[in-house]
Amino acid sequence: SPLLVVLTTLAMMGAHAGSLRGGGWFPPSSVPSMDSSTFHTQLAPLFQATTLTYTATFGTYYNPLVTNNTIDGFSKSHLESNPPMGGMRALVFVENNGGSRILVAFRGTDLNS
């Protein structure tokens, strides 16, 4: 589910937050104390990436018009997993402007396709 992907990503980001140049990702422990605006700003790339795993990859929600879309502040990598006949879908996004963050968004197979 999209929420599971976001929570899994948050857990992975927290494990490496201090080791990335520029401070990396925000610490997951800060999420409960974020106001609504900060929460949406900080998590927007995760939500956008998760959405693209459904709309930019093969399956029930595939929309060819968004295949090359990316997320705010990141470029979509050529690295991906998008098997036409089913399987795990994964997209990779690399931070723009020399940033050191990489986001891998993934989802399971779409049983409706």
C-alpha atoms as an extended CHARMM CRD file, in Angstrom:
* protein
*
       113  EXT
         1         1  SER       CA              0.0000000000        0.0000000000        0.0000000000  PROA      1               0.0000000000
         2         2  PRO       CA              1.1910000000        3.5960000000       -0.5540000000  PROA      2               0.0000000000
         3         3  LEU       CA              1.2170000000        4.3260000000        3.1850000000  PROA      3               0.0000000000
         4         4  LEU       CA              3.4140000000        1.2950000000        3.8510000000  PROA      4               0.0000000000
         5         5  VAL       CA              5.8770000000        2.4960000000        1.2040000000  PROA      5               0.0000000000
         6         6  VAL       CA              6.0180000000        5.9380000000        2.8180000000  PROA      6               0.0000000000
         7         7  LEU       CA              6.4990000000        4.5230000000        6.3190000000  PROA      7               0.0000000000
         8         8  THR       CA              9.1480000000        2.0650000000        5.1070000000  PROA      8               0.0000000000
         9         9  THR       CA             10.9260000000        4.8940000000        3.3060000000  PROA      9               0.0000000000
        10        10  LEU       CA             10.7910000000        7.0510000000        6.4320000000  PROA      10              0.0000000000
        11        11  ALA       CA             12.3620000000        4.2660000000        8.4680000000  PROA      11              0.0000000000
        12        12  MET       CA             15.1550000000        3.8100000000        5.9140000000  PROA      12              0.0000000000
        13        13  MET       CA             15.7430000000        7.5620000000        5.7000000000  PROA      13              0.0000000000
        14        14  GLY       CA             16.0890000000        7.8080000000        9.4610000000  PROA      14              0.0000000000
        15        15  ALA       CA             18.7530000000        5.1230000000        9.5010000000  PROA      15              0.0000000000
        16        16  HSD       CA             20.9270000000        7.2080000000        7.1740000000  PROA      16              0.0000000000
        17        17  ALA       CA             19.7990000000       10.7490000000        7.9660000000  PROA      17              0.0000000000
        18        18  GLY       CA             23.0290000000       11.9180000000        9.5460000000  PROA      18              0.0000000000
        19        19  SER       CA             25.3840000000       10.3010000000        7.0650000000  PROA      19              0.0000000000
        20        20  LEU       CA             24.3270000000       12.2320000000        3.9670000000  PROA      20              0.0000000000
        21        21  ARG       CA             25.9280000000       15.4810000000        2.8740000000  PROA      21              0.0000000000
        22        22  GLY       CA             23.7990000000       18.4850000000        3.8090000000  PROA      22              0.0000000000
        23        23  GLY       CA             22.0450000000       16.6480000000        6.6370000000  PROA      23              0.0000000000
        24        24  GLY       CA             20.1200000000       14.2410000000        4.4250000000  PROA      24              0.0000000000
        25        25  TRP       CA             16.4690000000       13.5540000000        5.1870000000  PROA      25              0.0000000000
        26        26  PHE       CA             14.6020000000       14.8270000000        8.2030000000  PROA      26              0.0000000000
        27        27  PRO       CA             14.5280000000       12.4580000000       11.1780000000  PROA      27              0.0000000000
        28        28  PRO       CA             11.3530000000       10.3130000000       11.2390000000  PROA      28              0.0000000000
        29        29  SER       CA             11.0000000000       11.0400000000       14.9480000000  PROA      29              0.0000000000
        30        30  SER       CA             10.1360000000       14.6460000000       14.0200000000  PROA      30              0.0000000000
        31        31  VAL       CA              6.9730000000       13.6260000000       12.0990000000  PROA      31              0.0000000000
        32        32  PRO       CA              4.5780000000       13.5050000000       15.0890000000  PROA      32              0.0000000000
        33        33  SER       CA              5.4830000000       17.0580000000       16.1080000000  PROA      33              0.0000000000
        34        34  MET       CA              5.2700000000       18.6060000000       12.6060000000  PROA      34              0.0000000000
        35        35  ASP       CA              2.4940000000       21.0450000000       11.8790000000  PROA      35              0.0000000000
        36        36  SER       CA              0.3090000000       20.2180000000        8.8830000000  PROA      36              0.0000000000
        37        37  SER       CA              2.1340000000       22.5250000000        6.4600000000  PROA      37              0.0000000000
        38        38  THR       CA              5.5950000000       21.2150000000        7.3690000000  PROA      38              0.0000000000
        39        39  PHE       CA              4.3520000000       17.6250000000        7.2270000000  PROA      39              0.0000000000
        40        40  HSD       CA              3.0450000000       18.0720000000        3.6760000000  PROA      40              0.0000000000
        41        41  THR       CA              6.1510000000       19.9420000000        2.5410000000  PROA      41              0.0000000000
        42        42  GLN       CA              8.5520000000       17.3640000000        3.9690000000  PROA      42              0.0000000000
        43        43  LEU       CA              6.6210000000       14.3310000000        2.7350000000  PROA      43              0.0000000000
        44        44  ALA       CA              5.5210000000       15.6850000000       -0.6680000000  PROA      44              0.0000000000
        45        45  PRO       CA              8.3700000000       13.9680000000       -2.5760000000  PROA      45              0.0000000000
        46        46  LEU       CA              7.4590000000       10.6280000000       -0.9800000000  PROA      46              0.0000000000
        47        47  PHE       CA              3.7820000000       11.0020000000       -1.8280000000  PROA      47              0.0000000000
        48        48  GLN       CA              4.5790000000       12.0940000000       -5.3970000000  PROA      48              0.0000000000
        49        49  ALA       CA              6.9880000000        9.1980000000       -5.9130000000  PROA      49              0.0000000000
        50        50  THR       CA              4.5050000000        6.6790000000       -4.5310000000  PROA      50              0.0000000000
        51        51  THR       CA              1.7830000000        8.0080000000       -6.8310000000  PROA      51              0.0000000000
        52        52  LEU       CA              4.0990000000        7.6370000000       -9.8320000000  PROA      52              0.0000000000
        53        53  THR       CA              4.7180000000        3.9690000000       -8.9900000000  PROA      53              0.0000000000
        54        54  TYR       CA              1.0520000000        3.4730000000       -9.8750000000  PROA      54              0.0000000000
        55        55  THR       CA              0.5170000000        5.9540000000      -12.7040000000  PROA      55              0.0000000000
        56        56  ALA       CA              3.8990000000        5.8370000000      -14.5000000000  PROA      56              0.0000000000
        57        57  THR       CA              4.2970000000        2.0470000000      -14.4900000000  PROA      57              0.0000000000
        58        58  PHE       CA              2.2870000000       -0.7240000000      -16.1220000000  PROA      58              0.0000000000
        59        59  GLY       CA             -0.8910000000       -1.8170000000      -14.3810000000  PROA      59              0.0000000000
        60        60  THR       CA             -4.4740000000       -0.7710000000      -13.7670000000  PROA      60              0.0000000000
        61        61  TYR       CA             -3.6440000000        2.9040000000      -13.0770000000  PROA      61              0.0000000000
        62        62  TYR       CA             -1.0240000000        3.3170000000      -15.8230000000  PROA      62              0.0000000000
        63        63  ASN       CA             -1.2370000000        6.6440000000      -17.6260000000  PROA      63              0.0000000000
        64        64  PRO       CA              1.2510000000        6.9560000000      -20.5190000000  PROA      64              0.0000000000
        65        65  LEU       CA              1.0760000000       10.7500000000      -20.2240000000  PROA      65              0.0000000000
        66        66  VAL       CA              2.9610000000       10.6510000000      -16.8990000000  PROA      66              0.0000000000
        67        67  THR       CA              5.5650000000        7.9960000000      -17.7630000000  PROA      67              0.0000000000
        68        68  ASN       CA              8.3960000000       10.5640000000      -17.7870000000  PROA      68              0.0000000000
        69        69  ASN       CA              7.1290000000       12.7020000000      -14.8930000000  PROA      69              0.0000000000
        70        70  THR       CA              9.3690000000       13.2650000000      -11.9040000000  PROA      70              0.0000000000
        71        71  ILE       CA              8.9720000000       14.6860000000       -8.4200000000  PROA      71              0.0000000000
        72        72  ASP       CA              9.7260000000       18.1610000000       -7.0880000000  PROA      72              0.0000000000
        73        73  GLY       CA             13.4610000000       18.6910000000       -6.6070000000  PROA      73              0.0000000000
        74        74  PHE       CA             14.4530000000       15.3660000000       -8.1840000000  PROA      74              0.0000000000
        75        75  SER       CA             15.1540000000       13.9140000000      -11.6170000000  PROA      75              0.0000000000
        76        76  LYS       CA             13.7870000000       10.5190000000      -12.5830000000  PROA      76              0.0000000000
        77        77  SER       CA             16.5630000000        8.0110000000      -13.1780000000  PROA      77              0.0000000000
        78        78  HSD       CA             16.6200000000        5.5560000000      -16.0590000000  PROA      78              0.0000000000
        79        79  LEU       CA             16.8890000000        2.8150000000      -13.4200000000  PROA      79              0.0000000000
        80        80  GLU       CA             13.5010000000        1.2210000000      -12.8150000000  PROA      80              0.0000000000
        81        81  SER       CA             11.6180000000       -2.0320000000      -12.4840000000  PROA      81              0.0000000000
        82        82  ASN       CA              8.4740000000       -2.0350000000      -14.6150000000  PROA      82              0.0000000000
        83        83  PRO       CA              7.7180000000       -5.5400000000      -15.9150000000  PROA      83              0.0000000000
        84        84  PRO       CA              4.7850000000       -5.4430000000      -18.3720000000  PROA      84              0.0000000000
        85        85  MET       CA              3.3290000000       -8.7700000000      -17.2200000000  PROA      85              0.0000000000
        86        86  GLY       CA              3.3810000000       -8.0890000000      -13.4680000000  PROA      86              0.0000000000
        87        87  GLY       CA              5.8660000000       -7.9980000000      -10.6400000000  PROA      87              0.0000000000
        88        88  MET       CA              7.4070000000       -5.3580000000       -8.4310000000  PROA      88              0.0000000000
        89        89  ARG       CA              7.4160000000       -1.8350000000       -9.8410000000  PROA      89              0.0000000000
        90        90  ALA       CA             10.1520000000        0.5370000000       -8.6730000000  PROA      90              0.0000000000
        91        91  LEU       CA             11.2090000000        4.0300000000       -9.7210000000  PROA      91              0.0000000000
        92        92  VAL       CA             14.4240000000        5.8230000000       -8.7570000000  PROA      92              0.0000000000
        93        93  PHE       CA             14.7200000000        9.5890000000       -8.2880000000  PROA      93              0.0000000000
        94        94  VAL       CA             17.9820000000       11.5350000000       -7.8280000000  PROA      94              0.0000000000
        95        95  GLU       CA             18.1000000000       14.9100000000       -6.0880000000  PROA      95              0.0000000000
        96        96  ASN       CA             18.7420000000       17.8780000000       -8.3980000000  PROA      96              0.0000000000
        97        97  ASN       CA             21.5290000000       20.4740000000       -8.0670000000  PROA      97              0.0000000000
        98        98  GLY       CA             24.2370000000       18.1280000000       -6.8590000000  PROA      98              0.0000000000
        99        99  GLY       CA             22.2430000000       16.8620000000       -3.8900000000  PROA      99              0.0000000000
       100       100  SER       CA             23.1090000000       13.5160000000       -2.4110000000  PROA      100             0.0000000000
       101       101  ARG       CA             19.6220000000       12.1430000000       -1.7950000000  PROA      101             0.0000000000
       102       102  ILE       CA             18.1910000000        9.2540000000       -3.7900000000  PROA      102             0.0000000000
       103       103  LEU       CA             14.6180000000        8.0740000000       -3.4260000000  PROA      103             0.0000000000
       104       104  VAL       CA             13.5240000000        4.5780000000       -4.4560000000  PROA      104             0.0000000000
       105       105  ALA       CA              9.7390000000        4.2110000000       -4.5550000000  PROA      105             0.0000000000
       106       106  PHE       CA              8.3260000000        0.7370000000       -5.0500000000  PROA      106             0.0000000000
       107       107  ARG       CA              5.0860000000       -1.2040000000       -5.0030000000  PROA      107             0.0000000000
       108       108  GLY       CA              4.0340000000       -4.7850000000       -5.5040000000  PROA      108             0.0000000000
       109       109  THR       CA              2.3290000000       -6.2880000000       -8.4920000000  PROA      109             0.0000000000
       110       110  ASP       CA             -1.0780000000       -5.0670000000       -9.6260000000  PROA      110             0.0000000000
       111       111  LEU       CA             -3.3690000000       -8.0920000000       -9.4910000000  PROA      111             0.0000000000
       112       112  ASN       CA             -6.0420000000       -6.2700000000      -11.5160000000  PROA      112             0.0000000000
       113       113  SER       CA             -3.9260000000       -5.9440000000      -14.6650000000  PROA      113             0.0000000000
